[in-house]
């Protein structure tokens, strides 16, 4: 749940949910620790974004820890490797996609026996083709 509409983008927000979450945090004397860096903690399809992950701290702990150094929980940059490539089967329904794959594959004769390199090249070509076509099939 979110506290206000600005904590969501391209997602539904109900007034009742906002009131209930606000009431819950108020009644429990909870403080929602602010985020530094990114505004949203969840990113979904169709450019949906939301601040779902949060740190709620009882007000009492703020007062008794005034003489302590604040704790920072940070998400370090982690290199998870290359992003996964998702091939959409419906792309085969587009004649230009099939033709593009055949053309690019045949143009890579110098890479005979190097299937992994060929697939990486095809991946880049398909990503560009898909982007140029506004991700029509995924959106449908």
C-alpha positions as CSV (number, residue, x, y, z in Angstrom):
1,X,0.0,0.0,0.0
2,X,1.1,3.6,-0.5
3,X,0.6,6.8,1.5
4,X,-0.2,9.1,-1.4
5,X,-0.9,9.0,-5.1
6,X,2.6,10.3,-5.9
7,X,4.0,6.9,-4.6
8,X,2.5,5.2,-7.6
9,X,2.8,5.7,-11.4
10,X,0.5,4.0,-13.9
11,X,-1.1,2.0,-11.1
12,X,-4.5,2.1,-9.6
13,X,-4.8,3.9,-6.2
14,X,-7.9,3.7,-4.0
15,X,-8.8,6.5,-1.6
16,X,-9.9,3.8,0.9
17,X,-6.6,2.1,0.7
18,X,-4.7,5.4,1.2
19,X,-6.8,6.2,4.3
20,X,-6.5,2.8,5.8
21,X,-2.7,2.7,5.4
22,X,-2.4,6.2,6.8
23,X,-4.7,5.3,9.7
24,X,-2.6,2.2,10.4
25,X,0.7,4.0,10.6
26,X,-0.8,6.8,12.6
27,X,-2.5,4.5,15.2
28,X,0.7,2.4,15.6
29,X,2.9,5.5,16.0
30,X,5.0,4.4,13.0
31,X,7.3,6.6,11.1
32,X,7.9,5.8,7.4
33,X,11.6,6.3,7.0
34,X,12.3,8.2,3.8
35,X,14.1,6.7,0.8
36,X,17.2,8.2,-0.6
37,X,17.9,7.8,-4.3
38,X,15.0,6.2,-6.2
39,X,11.5,7.2,-5.6
40,X,10.0,3.8,-6.4
41,X,10.9,0.3,-5.1
42,X,8.9,-1.8,-7.6
43,X,8.9,-1.6,-11.4
44,X,6.4,-3.6,-13.4
45,X,5.2,-4.0,-17.0
46,X,3.7,-1.1,-18.9
47,X,5.9,1.3,-17.0
48,X,4.1,0.7,-13.7
49,X,6.0,1.9,-10.6
50,X,5.2,1.9,-7.0
51,X,6.8,2.5,-3.6
52,X,5.9,-0.8,-2.0
53,X,9.0,-1.6,0.1
54,X,9.4,0.6,3.2
55,X,10.9,0.7,6.6
56,X,8.3,1.5,9.3
57,X,9.8,2.4,12.7
58,X,8.0,3.0,15.9
59,X,8.3,6.6,17.0
60,X,9.7,5.5,20.3
61,X,12.9,4.3,18.7
62,X,13.6,7.6,17.1
63,X,13.7,9.3,20.5
64,X,15.9,6.7,22.3
65,X,18.4,6.4,19.5
66,X,19.1,10.1,19.1
67,X,22.6,9.7,20.5
68,X,23.4,6.9,18.1
69,X,24.7,7.0,14.6
70,X,21.9,6.5,12.1
71,X,21.7,3.1,10.3
72,X,21.8,3.2,6.6
73,X,20.4,0.2,4.7
74,X,21.6,0.6,1.1
75,X,21.1,-1.4,-2.0
76,X,24.6,-1.6,-3.5
77,X,25.0,-1.8,-7.2
78,X,25.2,-5.4,-8.0
79,X,26.2,-6.7,-11.5
80,X,23.8,-9.5,-12.2
81,X,25.2,-10.0,-15.6
82,X,23.4,-9.3,-18.9
83,X,19.7,-8.8,-18.8
84,X,17.7,-11.8,-19.9
85,X,16.4,-11.7,-23.5
86,X,12.7,-12.6,-23.9
87,X,11.7,-13.9,-27.3
88,X,8.0,-13.4,-27.9
89,X,6.6,-16.3,-29.9
90,X,4.1,-14.0,-31.6
91,X,7.0,-12.2,-33.3
92,X,7.0,-15.2,-35.7
93,X,3.6,-13.9,-37.0
94,X,5.3,-10.9,-38.3
95,X,6.9,-11.7,-41.7
96,X,9.5,-9.0,-41.3
97,X,10.7,-10.6,-38.1
98,X,11.3,-14.0,-39.7
99,X,12.9,-12.4,-42.7
100,X,15.2,-10.3,-40.4
101,X,16.3,-13.4,-38.5
102,X,17.1,-15.3,-41.8
103,X,18.9,-12.4,-43.3
104,X,21.0,-11.6,-40.2
105,X,21.8,-15.3,-39.7
106,X,23.0,-15.8,-43.3
107,X,25.1,-12.7,-43.1
108,X,27.1,-14.2,-40.2
109,X,28.9,-16.8,-42.3
110,X,32.2,-15.8,-40.8
111,X,30.9,-17.0,-37.4
112,X,30.4,-20.6,-38.4
113,X,30.5,-22.9,-35.4
114,X,30.0,-19.9,-33.0
115,X,26.3,-20.2,-32.2
116,X,26.5,-18.3,-29.0
117,X,28.0,-15.2,-30.7
118,X,25.4,-15.5,-33.5
119,X,22.6,-15.6,-31.0
120,X,23.9,-12.5,-29.2
121,X,24.0,-10.7,-32.5
122,X,20.5,-11.8,-33.4
123,X,19.3,-10.7,-29.9
124,X,20.6,-7.2,-30.5
125,X,19.0,-7.0,-33.9
126,X,15.6,-8.3,-32.5
127,X,15.8,-5.8,-29.6
128,X,16.3,-3.0,-32.0
129,X,13.5,-4.2,-34.3
130,X,11.1,-4.7,-31.4
131,X,11.9,-1.2,-30.0
132,X,11.5,0.4,-33.5
133,X,8.1,-1.3,-33.7
134,X,7.0,0.2,-30.3
135,X,6.8,-3.2,-28.6
136,X,3.4,-3.6,-30.3
137,X,3.1,-7.3,-29.7
138,X,3.9,-7.1,-25.9
139,X,1.5,-4.3,-25.5
140,X,-1.2,-6.2,-27.2
